[in-house]
């Protein structure tokens, strides 16, 4: 081996040594990197599949887009009789005559490089402008629901684990099982009927008081309007969450380390909240990503029933009106949030549980 080859080998060995030392000191960095890479790959595959499904749709969607584009252009505003040649010419100019994978690459270039999501085919408004406010509304609704579910589920689950076998435990367990099996759509319809019959809650989930009339009035009106949808989202998810936390807590209380702590005379409440509670968080953090996904999927029906201006209702309106650009952007945004929630739950699980080993070279 000549001198040049030895220097290259020594340099490569030094790089490998530095890489291994970096991973040993910061094991969370490659963990997060591979999770983010998986997120980008999943979004890429999802977008490809969406474009593939769009290519299988009937041609009226494309024809409607081309006609709306032509009728709003200066050349065809005075002439509504558009010829087939003009439609095909415009279709070729817009790239709609190309295969779906070519259209997908062009769409990615426009989004990533140009940072442009395009315009709605119906309202002609920028898609980012339409999605921004709706996305914030959906995030507020779902994050508040997730916080209430987490706090109340843990509090009730830990408390019921100390009352295992009692009438209270059996009664709450039957109620949780009933709520878990009860159809979410029927529950929301019943809550809507309750609001319409009693008049205690508004039938819509968004305040009629403009924010310009007073911020305090708008906040109180918003809380009043959103309370019933929050109750619906809470009742839809409390059954499964409560049963998981209670079962996990009972399993942890039967472990040998709990018996050892009890033999040392440690207070029972300290054992529950300081030792067993931490291990109870592991399965909940794992299932919280699925819970977040179910909240976003369930918010579609909730937003439609309660006329809440969220991303789910916007997607539904876009599908009904065959607004392809808006449908694609909404699906990608919601998918990104769900996948990002999965990554956050993985990171939280790795931080909470010291037994989690990040990927590293040995």
C-alpha positions as CSV (number, residue, x, y, z in Angstrom):
1,X,0.0,0.0,0.0
2,X,1.5,3.3,-1.0
3,X,1.7,6.4,1.1
4,X,-1.3,8.1,-0.5
5,X,-3.6,5.1,0.2
6,X,-2.4,4.9,3.8
7,X,-3.2,8.6,4.3
8,X,-6.7,8.1,2.9
9,X,-7.3,5.1,5.2
10,X,-6.0,7.0,8.2
11,X,-8.3,10.0,7.4
12,X,-11.3,7.6,7.0
13,X,-10.5,6.0,10.3
14,X,-10.3,9.4,12.0
15,X,-13.7,10.4,10.5
16,X,-15.2,7.1,11.7
17,X,-13.8,7.7,15.2
18,X,-15.2,11.3,15.3
19,X,-18.6,10.0,14.1
20,X,-18.7,7.3,16.8
21,X,-17.7,9.7,19.5
22,X,-20.4,12.1,18.4
23,X,-23.0,9.4,18.4
24,X,-21.9,8.2,21.8
25,X,-22.2,11.7,23.3
26,X,-25.3,12.8,21.4
27,X,-27.3,9.6,20.7
28,X,-30.6,11.6,20.2
29,X,-29.3,13.4,17.1
30,X,-29.2,10.4,14.8
31,X,-32.4,9.2,16.3
32,X,-34.2,12.4,15.3
33,X,-32.4,12.5,12.0
34,X,-33.7,9.1,10.9
35,X,-37.2,9.9,12.1
36,X,-37.2,13.1,10.1
37,X,-35.9,11.2,7.1
38,X,-38.8,8.7,7.5
39,X,-41.2,11.7,7.7
40,X,-39.9,13.2,4.4
41,X,-40.0,9.8,2.7
42,X,-43.6,9.1,3.9
43,X,-44.8,12.5,2.7
44,X,-43.1,11.9,-0.7
45,X,-44.8,8.5,-1.1
46,X,-48.1,9.9,0.1
47,X,-48.0,12.7,-2.4
48,X,-47.1,10.3,-5.2
49,X,-50.1,8.1,-4.3
50,X,-52.4,11.1,-4.2
51,X,-51.3,12.1,-7.7
52,X,-51.7,8.5,-8.9
53,X,-55.3,8.4,-7.5
54,X,-56.1,11.7,-9.1
55,X,-55.0,10.3,-12.5
56,X,-57.6,7.6,-12.1
57,X,-60.4,10.1,-11.5
58,X,-62.8,10.9,-14.2
59,X,-61.8,13.7,-16.7
60,X,-64.4,16.2,-15.5
61,X,-62.1,17.4,-12.8
62,X,-59.4,18.3,-15.3
63,X,-61.9,19.7,-17.7
64,X,-63.4,21.9,-15.0
65,X,-60.0,23.2,-14.1
66,X,-59.1,23.9,-17.8
67,X,-62.5,25.6,-18.4
68,X,-62.2,27.8,-15.3
69,X,-58.7,28.8,-16.3
70,X,-59.8,29.6,-19.9
71,X,-62.9,31.5,-18.9
72,X,-60.9,33.7,-16.5
73,X,-58.2,34.5,-19.0
74,X,-58.3,37.6,-21.1
75,X,-58.6,35.8,-24.4
76,X,-61.8,34.0,-23.4
77,X,-63.7,36.3,-21.1
78,X,-65.9,37.5,-24.0
79,X,-66.3,34.1,-25.7
80,X,-67.8,31.3,-23.6
81,X,-67.7,28.8,-26.5
82,X,-64.4,27.2,-25.9
83,X,-63.3,24.8,-28.6
84,X,-61.7,21.4,-28.0
85,X,-58.5,22.6,-29.6
86,X,-58.2,25.5,-27.1
87,X,-58.8,23.1,-24.2
88,X,-56.1,20.7,-25.4
89,X,-53.7,23.6,-26.0
90,X,-54.3,25.0,-22.5
91,X,-54.0,21.5,-21.1
92,X,-50.6,21.1,-22.7
93,X,-49.5,24.6,-21.6
94,X,-50.4,23.8,-18.0
95,X,-48.7,20.4,-18.1
96,X,-51.9,18.5,-17.4
97,X,-51.4,16.3,-20.4
98,X,-48.2,14.8,-18.9
99,X,-48.1,11.6,-16.8
100,X,-49.0,12.0,-13.2
101,X,-45.4,11.4,-12.0
102,X,-44.2,14.3,-14.1
103,X,-46.9,16.5,-12.7
104,X,-45.9,15.4,-9.2
105,X,-42.3,16.4,-9.8
106,X,-43.4,19.8,-11.1
107,X,-45.7,20.3,-8.1
108,X,-42.8,19.4,-5.7
109,X,-40.6,21.9,-7.5
110,X,-43.2,24.6,-7.2
111,X,-43.7,23.9,-3.5
112,X,-40.1,23.3,-2.4
113,X,-38.2,25.7,-4.7
114,X,-40.8,28.4,-5.4
115,X,-42.6,28.1,-2.1
116,X,-46.0,28.4,-3.9
117,X,-48.9,26.1,-3.2
118,X,-50.9,27.5,-6.0
119,X,-54.5,28.9,-6.0
120,X,-57.9,27.4,-5.4
121,X,-59.7,26.5,-8.5
122,X,-63.0,27.8,-7.1
123,X,-62.2,31.0,-5.2
124,X,-58.9,31.7,-6.9
125,X,-57.5,32.7,-3.5
126,X,-54.0,31.6,-2.6
127,X,-54.1,28.1,-1.0
128,X,-51.7,29.0,1.8
129,X,-54.0,31.9,2.8
130,X,-57.0,29.5,2.9
131,X,-55.2,26.9,4.9
132,X,-53.4,29.0,7.4
133,X,-56.4,30.2,9.5
134,X,-58.2,26.9,9.2
135,X,-55.2,24.9,10.3
136,X,-54.8,27.1,13.4
137,X,-58.4,26.5,14.3
138,X,-58.0,22.8,14.0
139,X,-54.8,22.8,16.0
140,X,-56.4,24.7,18.8
141,X,-59.4,22.3,18.9
142,X,-57.3,19.1,18.8
143,X,-54.5,20.2,21.1
144,X,-57.0,21.4,23.8
145,X,-58.8,18.0,23.4
146,X,-55.5,16.2,23.7
147,X,-54.5,18.1,26.9
148,X,-57.9,17.4,28.6
149,X,-57.7,13.8,27.6
150,X,-54.2,13.4,28.9
151,X,-54.7,15.1,32.2
152,X,-58.1,13.6,33.1
153,X,-57.1,10.1,31.8
154,X,-54.0,9.9,33.9
155,X,-55.7,11.3,37.0
156,X,-58.7,8.9,36.8
157,X,-56.6,6.0,35.7
158,X,-54.1,6.3,38.6
159,X,-56.9,6.8,41.1
160,X,-59.0,3.9,39.8
161,X,-55.9,1.6,40.0
162,X,-56.0,2.2,43.8
163,X,-59.7,1.2,43.8
164,X,-59.4,-1.9,41.7
165,X,-62.4,-4.3,42.2
166,X,-64.6,-1.7,44.0
167,X,-68.0,-0.6,42.8
168,X,-66.6,2.7,41.6
169,X,-63.9,0.9,39.5
170,X,-66.4,-1.4,38.0
171,X,-68.9,1.3,37.2
172,X,-66.3,3.6,35.6
173,X,-64.9,0.7,33.7
174,X,-68.3,-0.1,32.2
175,X,-68.8,3.5,31.3
176,X,-65.4,3.7,29.7
177,X,-66.1,0.6,27.7
178,X,-69.5,2.0,26.6
179,X,-67.9,5.2,25.4
180,X,-65.2,3.3,23.6
181,X,-67.7,1.3,21.7
182,X,-70.2,4.1,21.1
183,X,-70.2,5.5,17.5
184,X,-68.5,8.9,17.5
185,X,-70.8,10.2,14.7
186,X,-73.9,9.3,16.6
187,X,-72.5,10.9,19.8
188,X,-71.8,14.2,17.9
189,X,-75.3,14.2,16.4
190,X,-76.8,13.6,19.9
191,X,-74.8,16.5,21.3
192,X,-76.0,18.7,18.4
193,X,-79.6,17.8,19.1
194,X,-79.0,18.5,22.8
195,X,-77.7,22.0,21.9
196,X,-80.6,22.7,19.6
197,X,-83.3,21.4,22.0
198,X,-82.0,23.0,25.3
199,X,-80.4,26.1,23.9
200,X,-77.7,25.9,26.5
201,X,-75.0,25.7,23.9
202,X,-74.8,27.2,20.3
203,X,-75.3,24.8,17.5
204,X,-72.2,26.2,15.8
205,X,-68.7,25.9,17.1
206,X,-67.4,29.4,16.2
207,X,-68.4,32.7,17.8
208,X,-70.5,35.2,16.0
209,X,-68.8,38.1,17.8
210,X,-66.1,39.6,15.6
211,X,-62.7,39.9,17.1
212,X,-62.7,43.6,16.3
213,X,-65.5,44.3,18.8
214,X,-63.5,43.2,21.8
215,X,-60.9,40.6,22.5
216,X,-62.3,39.6,25.8
217,X,-65.8,39.2,24.4
218,X,-64.5,37.2,21.6
219,X,-62.6,34.8,23.9
220,X,-65.6,34.2,26.1
221,X,-67.8,33.7,23.1
222,X,-65.2,31.3,21.6
223,X,-65.1,29.2,24.8
224,X,-68.9,29.1,24.9
225,X,-69.1,27.9,21.3
226,X,-66.2,25.4,21.4
227,X,-67.2,23.8,24.7
228,X,-69.7,21.3,23.3
229,X,-67.3,20.1,20.5
230,X,-64.6,19.7,23.1
231,X,-67.0,17.5,25.2
232,X,-67.7,15.4,22.1
233,X,-64.0,15.0,21.3
234,X,-63.3,14.2,25.0
235,X,-66.0,11.6,25.3
236,X,-64.9,9.9,22.1
237,X,-61.3,9.4,23.3
238,X,-61.6,9.1,27.1
239,X,-62.8,5.5,27.0
240,X,-59.8,3.9,25.4
241,X,-57.3,6.2,27.1
242,X,-58.6,5.6,30.6
243,X,-58.7,1.8,30.1
244,X,-55.1,1.7,28.8
245,X,-53.7,3.8,31.7
246,X,-55.6,1.9,34.4
247,X,-54.5,-1.5,33.0
248,X,-50.9,-0.3,32.7
249,X,-50.9,1.1,36.2
250,X,-52.3,-2.1,37.7
251,X,-49.6,-4.0,35.7
252,X,-46.8,-1.8,37.1
253,X,-48.2,-2.1,40.7
254,X,-47.7,-5.9,40.5
255,X,-44.1,-5.7,39.5
256,X,-41.3,-6.9,41.8
257,X,-39.8,-3.4,42.2
258,X,-43.1,-2.1,43.6
259,X,-43.1,-5.0,46.1
260,X,-39.5,-4.1,47.1
261,X,-40.5,-0.4,47.6
262,X,-43.4,-1.4,49.8
263,X,-41.2,-3.6,51.9
264,X,-39.0,-0.6,52.6
265,X,-42.0,1.2,54.1
266,X,-42.4,3.9,51.3
267,X,-45.7,5.6,51.2
268,X,-48.2,4.1,48.7
269,X,-49.0,7.5,47.1
270,X,-45.3,8.1,46.5
271,X,-44.9,4.6,44.9
272,X,-47.8,5.4,42.6
273,X,-46.9,8.9,41.5
274,X,-43.1,8.8,41.7
275,X,-42.3,5.3,40.5
276,X,-45.1,3.5,38.8
277,X,-46.5,6.6,37.1
278,X,-43.4,7.2,35.1
279,X,-43.6,3.7,33.6
280,X,-47.3,4.1,32.9
281,X,-46.4,7.0,30.5
282,X,-44.6,4.7,28.1
283,X,-47.7,3.0,26.4
284,X,-49.7,6.2,26.5
285,X,-46.9,8.2,24.7
286,X,-46.8,5.4,22.1
287,X,-50.6,5.5,21.6
288,X,-50.8,9.3,21.8
289,X,-49.6,9.5,18.1
290,X,-52.6,7.3,17.1
291,X,-54.8,9.4,19.4
292,X,-53.7,12.6,17.7
293,X,-54.4,11.0,14.3
294,X,-57.8,9.9,15.4
295,X,-58.5,13.4,16.7
296,X,-57.7,14.9,13.4
297,X,-59.7,12.3,11.5
298,X,-62.6,12.7,13.9
299,X,-62.4,16.5,13.7
300,X,-63.5,16.2,10.0
301,X,-66.9,15.0,11.1
302,X,-67.0,17.3,14.1
303,X,-66.2,20.4,12.1
304,X,-68.9,19.5,9.5
305,X,-71.6,18.9,12.1
306,X,-70.8,21.9,14.2
307,X,-69.8,24.2,11.3
308,X,-66.4,24.7,12.8
309,X,-64.0,26.5,10.3
310,X,-61.2,24.0,10.5
311,X,-58.9,22.2,8.1
312,X,-61.2,19.1,8.0
313,X,-64.3,21.1,6.9
314,X,-62.1,22.9,4.3
315,X,-61.0,19.6,2.9
316,X,-64.6,18.4,2.7
317,X,-65.7,21.5,0.9
318,X,-62.8,21.2,-1.5
319,X,-63.7,17.5,-2.2
320,X,-67.3,18.4,-2.9
321,X,-66.4,21.3,-5.2
322,X,-63.6,19.2,-6.9
323,X,-61.0,21.7,-6.0
324,X,-57.9,19.5,-6.7
325,X,-55.2,21.9,-5.6
326,X,-56.9,22.6,-2.3
327,X,-57.6,18.9,-1.6
328,X,-53.9,18.0,-2.2
329,X,-52.5,20.8,-0.1
330,X,-55.0,20.0,2.8
331,X,-54.2,16.3,2.7
332,X,-50.4,17.0,2.8
333,X,-50.7,19.4,5.7
334,X,-52.8,17.1,7.8
335,X,-50.5,14.1,7.0
336,X,-47.5,16.2,8.0
337,X,-49.1,17.0,11.3
338,X,-50.0,13.4,12.0
339,X,-46.5,12.1,11.0
340,X,-44.9,14.9,13.0
341,X,-47.0,13.9,16.0
342,X,-45.6,10.3,15.7
343,X,-42.0,11.6,15.6
344,X,-42.7,13.8,18.7
345,X,-44.1,10.8,20.6
346,X,-41.1,8.7,19.6
347,X,-38.7,11.4,20.9
348,X,-40.7,11.8,24.1
349,X,-40.7,8.0,24.7
350,X,-37.0,7.9,24.2
351,X,-36.5,10.8,26.7
352,X,-38.9,9.3,29.3
353,X,-37.7,5.7,29.2
354,X,-34.0,5.3,29.8
355,X,-34.2,1.7,28.4
356,X,-34.6,3.1,24.9
357,X,-31.4,2.7,23.1
358,X,-30.8,5.0,20.2
359,X,-29.1,3.7,17.1
360,X,-25.3,3.8,17.5
361,X,-22.3,2.0,16.3
362,X,-20.7,-0.3,18.8
